[in-house]
């Protein structure tokens, strides 16, 4: 759930959502691809995201505070953002950890002290929404702009090359992905009907060039002791599966040949009244992705990862069963894993306006529990949501 995202219009559009062919499941574990061994032997992962929370508890760099907290809770997987907006998403507090000037590309950002420290924490899977300094989320018209596409590919190539060269032997898996692609499509084209063909063309070009950068660097590294995968994200799967609307899953994903499909799953997980209905919706979404997504790494259903699911604890008390429904359904389907949104709630409001990021204790603009929607593991008062006990069952 990201009301803070780069396209503010998308947040308005999707507030109601709480924010080749596939068929490769039988191939899992049978691929001879030398780069898939790390991923195919990794157990189901139940991770936690950390981005843009509205409160803090330490004076540390905000990225490091959240990452350390997630590690201390016991999770071996984390979802963070690696984008040009790093200073606003993860502000420094009393210490200065970010460089005085911005790096030239995402590989340079990955080498800054806060990100480097996170990468050296005992996380086995690190998922990152990654946007380049060359283009960020400026996708409109990119299919006709080869210079911008080349710059996009180069940043992903350099980032992947860096991760292979510095984390060889670590057994870590890095998943680089974009944010909810159907959100981009809605902003660029039609918010209710089919995605227009010109938007489809731009998204295919953009996602494909990111994949080429990752693939090129991975092939050069020829190293299975660390794995870097590229994901193309979907978030309106059921629009296609249930209503036949043109969406990213059917119009874009089959043409991109991405290593993975990441799924922001609010369209399937927030509406059902009981676990069975949620499981049915999720299963329909998973089967649709499996049918339409290529499987270039031979990962089977492990090429699908739930990048986001979230609970609105204040609005729907007692809904922790939804987390169990998501995790159990994903695990039983053989998916790579699922990540809860968010460590600290990023949708807290004061007088109708979103609270500042990372407000310290004592700050009059720091939200209280009651100011938030309940997308959290840790509440502003420091107490822990019962959803943590659900997630721990999958560690």
C-alpha positions in Angstrom: 0.0 0.0 0.0 1.6 3.2 -1.1 -0.3 6.5 -1.0 3.1 8.2 -1.0 4.2 6.9 -4.4 5.7 8.8 -7.2 2.5 9.1 -9.2 0.3 10.7 -6.6 -2.7 10.3 -9.0 -2.3 6.6 -8.8 -2.9 6.6 -5.1 -6.2 8.3 -5.7 -7.2 5.9 -8.4 -6.4 2.8 -6.3 -7.5 3.9 -2.9 -10.4 1.4 -3.2 -8.0 -1.4 -3.5 -6.2 -0.7 -0.3 -3.7 0.8 -2.1 5.6 -17.1 -24.4 3.3 -19.0 -21.9 3.8 -20.1 -18.4 2.6 -23.4 -17.0 6.1 -24.0 -15.6 5.2 -25.4 -12.2 6.1 -28.9 -13.2 9.6 -27.7 -14.1 10.6 -26.6 -10.6 13.8 -28.3 -9.5 14.4 -29.8 -13.0 16.0 -26.9 -14.7 19.7 -27.1 -15.8 20.0 -23.4 -15.7 23.2 -22.7 -13.6 21.7 -19.5 -12.1 18.5 -20.9 -10.6 20.0 -23.3 -8.0 20.1 -20.8 -5.2 16.4 -19.8 -5.6 15.1 -23.3 -6.2 16.6 -24.6 -2.9 15.3 -21.7 -0.8 12.4 -22.4 1.5 9.1 -20.4 1.4 9.9 -17.0 2.8 7.5 -14.8 4.9 9.1 -11.3 4.8 8.3 -7.8 6.0 8.6 -4.5 4.1 10.0 -1.2 5.4 9.3 2.0 3.5 8.0 5.4 4.3 6.7 4.7 7.8 5.3 7.7 9.7 7.1 7.1 13.0 10.5 6.1 14.4 11.9 4.8 17.7 15.7 5.5 17.3 18.0 8.3 16.1 19.5 6.0 13.5 19.2 6.3 9.7 15.6 5.2 9.0 16.5 2.5 6.6 18.9 0.9 9.2 16.4 1.3 12.0 13.7 -0.7 10.2 16.1 -3.3 8.7 17.6 -4.0 12.1 14.1 -4.2 13.7 13.0 -6.7 11.0 16.1 -8.8 11.6 15.7 -8.6 15.4 12.1 -9.9 15.0 13.5 -13.0 13.3 12.7 -12.5 9.6 15.4 -13.5 7.2 13.7 -11.6 4.3 13.1 -7.9 3.8 11.5 -5.7 1.1 12.9 -2.2 0.7 13.1 0.6 -1.9 16.2 1.4 -3.9 15.2 4.6 -5.8 16.2 8.2 -6.3 13.8 9.2 -3.5 15.9 7.4 -0.9 16.4 10.5 1.3 12.7 11.1 1.7 11.7 7.4 2.2 14.6 6.8 4.6 15.7 10.1 6.3 18.7 10.4 8.4 18.1 11.6 12.0 21.0 12.6 14.3 23.7 10.9 12.1 24.5 11.7 8.5 24.7 8.4 6.6 23.6 9.5 3.1 26.1 11.1 0.8 26.1 14.8 0.3 25.4 14.4 -3.4 23.3 11.8 -5.2 25.1 8.9 -6.9 25.0 8.6 -10.6 23.0 5.4 -10.7 21.4 2.7 -8.6 24.6 0.8 -8.3 26.2 3.7 -6.6 23.1 4.0 -4.3 23.5 0.3 -3.4 27.1 1.1 -2.3 26.1 3.8 0.2 26.7 2.9 3.8 23.0 2.3 4.8 22.2 0.0 1.9 25.6 -1.8 2.2 24.9 -2.4 5.9 21.4 -3.8 5.1 22.9 -6.1 2.5 25.4 -7.5 5.0 22.6 -8.2 7.6 21.6 -11.9 7.8 18.8 -11.6 5.2 18.7 -14.4 2.7 16.2 -12.7 0.4 16.2 -8.9 -0.3 13.4 -7.6 -2.5 13.8 -4.1 -3.8 11.5 -1.8 -5.7 14.2 -0.4 -8.0 13.9 2.8 -10.0 16.8 4.2 -11.9 18.3 7.7 -11.7 18.0 7.9 -15.5 14.3 7.5 -15.7 12.7 6.9 -12.3 9.1 6.2 -13.1 8.9 8.3 -16.3 7.6 5.6 -18.6 5.3 7.5 -21.0 6.7 7.4 -24.5 9.8 5.4 -23.5 9.2 2.8 -26.2 10.2 5.4 -28.8 13.2 6.7 -26.8 16.2 4.4 -27.3 18.6 6.5 -25.3 16.4 6.3 -22.2 16.0 2.6 -22.7 19.7 2.1 -23.0 20.3 4.2 -19.8 17.7 2.0 -18.0 19.4 -1.2 -19.1 22.8 0.1 -18.1 21.8 1.0 -14.6 20.3 -2.5 -14.1 23.4 -4.1 -15.6 25.7 -2.1 -13.3 23.6 -2.8 -10.2 23.4 -6.6 -11.0 27.1 -6.7 -11.7 27.9 -5.0 -8.4 25.7 -7.4 -6.4 27.3 -10.4 -8.0 30.8 -9.1 -7.5 30.4 -8.2 -3.8 28.1 -10.9 -2.5 29.4 -14.0 -4.2 29.3 -16.9 -1.9 26.6 -15.3 0.4 23.7 -17.5 -0.8 21.6 -14.4 -0.9 18.8 -13.8 -3.4 18.2 -10.2 -4.6 14.9 -9.5 -6.4 14.8 -6.3 -8.3 11.3 -5.2 -9.3 9.1 -2.2 -10.2 6.1 -0.9 -8.4 2.5 -2.1 -9.3 2.6 -1.9 -13.1 -1.2 -1.8 -13.5 -1.0 1.4 -11.5 1.4 2.9 -14.0 -0.9 1.8 -16.8 -4.0 3.4 -15.2 -2.2 6.7 -14.8 -0.8 6.7 -18.3 -4.0 5.5 -20.0 -7.4 4.3 -18.9 -8.3 4.1 -15.2 -11.3 1.7 -15.7 -11.3 0.1 -19.1 -8.6 -1.7 -21.1 -5.0 -0.5 -21.1 -4.4 1.3 -24.3 -1.9 -0.3 -26.8 0.5 2.7 -26.6 0.8 2.2 -22.8 1.3 -1.5 -23.3 4.1 -0.8 -25.7 5.8 1.5 -23.3 5.5 -1.0 -20.4 6.9 -3.8 -22.5 9.8 -1.8 -23.6 10.6 -0.5 -20.1 10.3 -3.8 -18.3 12.2 -5.7 -21.1 15.2 -3.4 -21.0 15.4 -3.8 -17.2 15.4 -7.6 -17.7 18.1 -7.4 -20.3 20.4 -5.5 -18.0 20.0 -8.1 -15.2 20.3 -11.1 -17.6 23.5 -9.7 -19.2 25.3 -9.1 -15.9 24.1 -12.5 -14.5 25.4 -14.4 -17.5 28.7 -12.6 -17.3 29.0 -13.5 -13.6 28.2 -17.2 -14.1 27.9 -17.5 -10.3 25.2 -19.6 -8.6 26.4 -18.7 -5.0 24.4 -15.5 -5.1 21.3 -14.8 -7.2 19.9 -11.7 -8.7 16.5 -11.9 -10.3 14.3 -9.3 -12.1 10.6 -9.2 -11.4 7.8 -7.6 -13.3 5.0 -6.6 -11.0 1.2 -7.0 -11.4 -1.6 -5.9 -9.2 -4.9 -6.1 -11.1 -4.8 -9.8 -12.1 -8.5 -10.4 -11.3 -9.6 -7.6 -13.6 -8.4 -9.9 -16.4 -9.3 -13.2 -14.9 -12.8 -12.3 -13.9 -13.8 -9.5 -16.2 -11.6 -10.1 -19.3 -10.1 -6.6 -19.1 -6.7 -5.9 -20.7 -4.2 -5.7 -17.9 -0.5 -6.1 -17.4 -0.7 -9.8 -16.7 -2.1 -10.7 -20.2 -0.8 -7.8 -22.4 2.6 -7.1 -20.9 4.0 -10.0 -18.9 4.0 -12.6 -21.7 6.1 -10.3 -23.8 8.7 -9.4 -21.2 10.2 -12.7 -20.3 11.0 -11.6 -16.7 12.7 -14.0 -14.3 9.8 -13.5 -11.9 6.4 -12.0 -11.5 5.8 -10.1 -8.3 2.2 -9.7 -7.2 0.8 -6.9 -5.1 -2.2 -8.9 -4.0 -4.8 -6.5 -2.6 -7.2 -7.2 -5.4 -7.5 -10.8 -4.1 -6.9 -10.6 -0.4 -8.9 -7.7 1.0 -12.5 -8.4 -0.1 -13.4 -11.9 0.9 -15.4 -12.3 4.1 -13.7 -15.5 5.2 -10.5 -17.5 4.7 -12.1 -19.8 2.0 -13.2 -16.9 -0.2 -9.7 -15.2 0.1 -8.0 -18.5 -0.7 -10.2 -19.0 -3.8 -9.4 -15.5 -5.1 -5.7 -15.9 -4.5 -5.7 -19.3 -6.2 -7.4 -17.9 -9.2 -4.8 -15.1 -9.4 -1.9 -17.5 -8.9 -3.3 -19.8 -11.7 -3.7 -16.9 -14.0 -0.1 -15.7 -13.4 1.2 -19.3 -13.8 -0.6 -19.6 -17.1 0.6 -16.4 -18.6 4.0 -15.7 -17.2 7.1 -17.1 -19.0 9.5 -19.1 -16.9 13.0 -18.4 -18.3 14.8 -19.6 -15.2 12.8 -22.9 -14.8 11.6 -21.9 -11.3 8.0 -23.2 -11.7 5.7 -21.5 -9.3 8.6 -20.1 -7.4 8.8 -17.5 -10.1 5.8 -15.9 -8.4 6.3 -13.8 -5.3 3.6 -11.9 -3.3 5.4 -8.6 -2.9 2.5 -7.0 -0.8 -0.4 -8.0 1.3 -1.5 -5.9 4.2 -4.0 -5.8 7.1 -6.0 -2.7 8.1 -6.0 -3.5 11.8 -7.7 -0.3 12.9 -10.4 -0.5 10.2 -11.0 -4.2 10.4 -10.0 -5.5 13.8 -9.6 -9.3 14.1 -8.6 -9.7 10.4 -5.3 -11.4 11.2 -6.8 -14.5 9.6 -6.3 -12.9 6.3 -2.5 -13.0 6.8 -2.7 -16.7 7.5 -4.9 -17.2 4.4 -2.4 -15.4 2.2 0.6 -17.2 3.6 -0.9 -20.7 3.7 -2.3 -20.4 0.1 1.0 -19.0 -1.2 3.0 -21.7 0.5 0.7 -24.5 -0.6 0.9 -23.2 -4.2 4.7 -23.4 -4.2 5.3 -19.6 -4.4 8.6 -18.1 -3.5 7.1 -16.2 -0.6 5.0 -13.3 0.6 5.8 -9.9 2.2 3.7 -8.1 4.7 3.2 -4.3 4.2 4.5 -2.6 6.4 6.8 -2.6 9.5 5.6 0.8 10.5 2.3 2.1 9.1 2.8 4.5 6.1 -0.8 5.6 5.9 -1.2 7.6 9.2 -3.0 10.9 8.9 -3.3 14.1 11.0 -6.2 16.4 10.2 -6.7 14.6 6.9 -3.1 14.9 5.7 -0.5 12.2 5.7 1.9 12.5 8.7 5.6 13.2 8.0 7.9 10.3 7.4 9.7 8.9 10.5 8.4 11.3 13.1 10.4 10.9 16.3 8.9 10.4 19.8 8.0 13.8 21.2 7.4 15.3 17.8 3.9 16.9 17.8 3.4 15.6 14.3 4.0 12.0 15.3 0.8 10.0 14.8 -0.8 7.9 17.5 -2.2 4.5 17.0 -5.6 5.9 16.3 -4.3 8.1 13.5 -3.2 5.1 11.4 -5.0 2.5 9.3 -3.2 -0.4 10.9 -0.8 -1.5 8.2 1.9 -2.4 10.7 3.9 -4.9 12.7 4.9 -2.2 15.2 2.4 0.4 16.3 3.4 4.1 17.1 3.1 3.3 20.8 5.7 0.5 20.4 3.3 -2.4 20.9 3.4 -5.3 18.4 0.5 -6.5 16.2 -0.7 -10.0 16.6 -0.1 -10.5 12.9 3.6 -11.1 13.9 2.6 -14.4 15.5 0.9 -15.5 12.3 4.0 -14.7 10.2 6.3 -16.4 12.7 4.6 -19.7 11.9 6.1 -19.5 8.4 9.7 -18.8 9.5 
